Amino acid sequence: MSRTAVAVTGAPQVLTVESTGGARLHTEILGPKDAPAVVLSHGWTCNTAFWEPVVRRLAGDHRVVRYDQRGHGRSPATPGACSTEALADDLCAVLAATVPAARRAVIGGHSMGGMTIVAAAGRPEFEERAAAAMLCSTGMGGLTTEARVAPVTSPPRLRTLMQRAFLTSSLPMGPVTPVSRRVLHYVTMGPGAGPELRADVARMVAACPRRVRGEWGRVLAGLSLMDRLPRLTVPAVVVHGTRDRLTPRVHAHRMARALPDCEGPVLLDGLGHMTPLEDPDRIAGILRELARRHLAPPDPGEPDGTQHGTQHGEVG
């Protein structure tokens, strides 16, 4: 089901997509204009680079769209505008700007990106353009009570308080050090993650502005989206690592039961929370299979549908 990375020539097309509250979303598109479309939404403290290994495996024969969530990467923060509704607004804005009205896309979300998909489900802009969804290493509530970041031997109330503090803190993280790499490896990845991946994740998380990290962390700490899952009526696949400490597998089973048309959960043995980085072949393969099964070939005569008015780059 998976393929290894293929050579993708040219630079991505770069857009700035405008959303609610003055948000300006850095968006990248790579791959043939007439290929099946895949739209990717990253998680908390990450950015478009998070999806790079998956994009390399898809963009040879898929049109892949990825964007920075507001406040992350090259999308400026919009103070006071952090909410699940803002996440949904932004995904719908990206879909409207990059997927023609006559076409649909497979939408993949990791962690907060999966929450974004569920928050957007049921909106007309989403329903018109979504063909299928992948919810990867995510949860819809109970993140502070069910995480396994704090020692499991701690009293439940203390463990919840510690995990809430982890999510909501705006304290500076300081420079990337061997200690910070070890801590993030423990929290976010399975035991098999190599030193290069551990260093990449540490740099990515450290690059997220601390106020953005804290504001979005407070949204996650109060998350309550379970009642939205029945609105996600497109075919969905739930994917989870068996060693995920941030969103343990109980979330995967709960989501799979609540979704109207769900395959899975697909449990990836030994992987932690960063599944697209830990096993990009498998994640790209799942997205590829969703596209094969649920996307009709585009009409060769139709326009590509990308809004060029806010474009800042060209396809090479």
Buried (B, 14 or more C-beta within 10 A) or exposed (E): EBEEBEEBEEEBBBBBBBBBBEBBBBBBBBBBBBBBBBBBBBBBBBBBBBBBBBBBBBBBBBBBBBBBBBBBBBBBBBEEBBBBEBBBBBBBBBBBBBBBEEBBBBBBBBBBBBBBBBBBBBBEBBBBBBBBBBBBBBBBBBBBEBBBBBEEEEEEEEBBBBBBBBBBBEEEBEEBEEEBBEBBBEBBBBEEBEEEBBBBBBBBBBBBBBEBBBBBBBBBBBBEBBEBBEBBBBBBBBBBBBBBBBBBBBBBBBBBEBBEEBBBBBBBEEBBBBBBBBBBBBBBBBBBBBBEEBBEEBEEEEEBBBEEEBBEEEBE
